[in-house]
Amino acid sequence: MENNQNKRLEERLCYQWPVLFAEDFAKSLSEGVMVDVSSGGLAFLCRADDNCPVLGQKLSLRFSIPRVDEEDSSAMTSFTRTGQVLRTESINASLHRIAIQFDEPLTLKPCEQEGIELMQGKIDKR
């Protein structure tokens, strides 16, 4: 039987890090926790309150991911992107998972960075 559950075009980097979001960065920002990211979008968790995004909503997002840097293992690359809410999922009464598709993809594929793969233990370093 064919597995149609994972229709993603690209592997995602599973990474927990703060993400800031708002309809307009000139107004108040809300904070969530990124759970995964690819060049085309990201998913994050946020409180199920009045600031929680809804399906179809346009958002601006600020987030960071680890980057390859032999001299600084804590180096990060920061991004600002706009995108649209593709999916919302209620985790429980106080927490929602939000999936965003970027209007403009990232210039890199987060899971293809060798240093990230090393951090995740995907490459045997011999």
N, C-alpha and C positions, 0 to 999 in steps of 0.2 A: 504494500500500500504506500502511495506517495505521501510525503509529509509536506503539507501546504501551510503549516502554521508559521514558518519563518519565511516571509516574502521579502525580507530586507535585501537590498542590493549590495550592502557593505556591512562588514562586521562592525559592531559598536564597541567603543571603549567604555567599559563599566567603571565609573569613577564618581565618588561622592565628594562634591565640592559646592560651595555656595554659588547660587545664580541669582542675579537681580533682574527683576522684570517689571514692566509697566507698559501701559498703552502709550505713554508719553514720558520720556525721561525728565521733562521739565516739571512734572508733577511728582507726587510721592512714589517711591519705589517699594516694591514688595520683595521679600526674599524667599527663595526655595532652596532645595538641595538637589543638585543634578545627580541623576542616577546612571545615565548613559548618554553618549554623544557619538555622532558620525559626522561626515562632512555635510550631510544634508539636513540634519536636525538633531534635537536632543529631547530627552525626557527628564522631568524633574518632579519632585514632591513638594507640595505646598499645603498650607492650612486651608481647610474647607471653610472659608469665611467670605466676606464681601469682596475681598481682593482676589479671590481665586478665579483664574481665567475660565472662560466658557468656550464651547465648541465654535470655531470659526472666527474667534477674536484675533485681531492683529496685535502683536506685542513687540516691544523692543527688549532685548536681553543682553546682559553683560555676564560673561563667565570666563573661566580660565581652565586650561588643561596642562598637564605636565609636558615639558618639551625635552628633546634630546640635548644634553649639555654635559660633556665629559667633565667639565670643571665644577659644575654646580648641579648636584643631583636633585635639588629642590626647585630648579628653574621652571617657570610657568610661562605660557603664552596666553595672552588675554585677547578676547574677542568681543565685539559688539555686533549684534545681528538683529534684524527684524524677521518676523515670521508669523505663521498662522497656526492657531491651535487646531490640530488634526483629530485629537482624541483626548477625552477626559475619562478618568476611572476613579471611582470612589474606593479608597483603600479601607477606610472606616469612617465613622461619623465626623472625625476631625482632620482627616488627611486625604488629599487627592493626588493622583499621578496625572501629569499633563504631558502630552506629546506635541512637539512643535516641529513644523517643517520650515527651514530657513528660506527666505526670499532669495538669498544669494549664498551658495554653498561656501564652506570653508575652503581655503586654498590647500589644505592638507587632509589626509585621511588619518584621523587620530590613531587608529589601530595599526597603521603601517609604519609607525615610527619605531625603529629598532629598540631604542632605549625604553620606550613604554612597554614593549613586549618583554624586554629583560626584567623590568620591574614587576610585571605580572607573572614571571616565571614561565613564559611560553617558549623561550629559547634556551637551550641547554648551553650555558657558557663554559666551554672547556678550553 
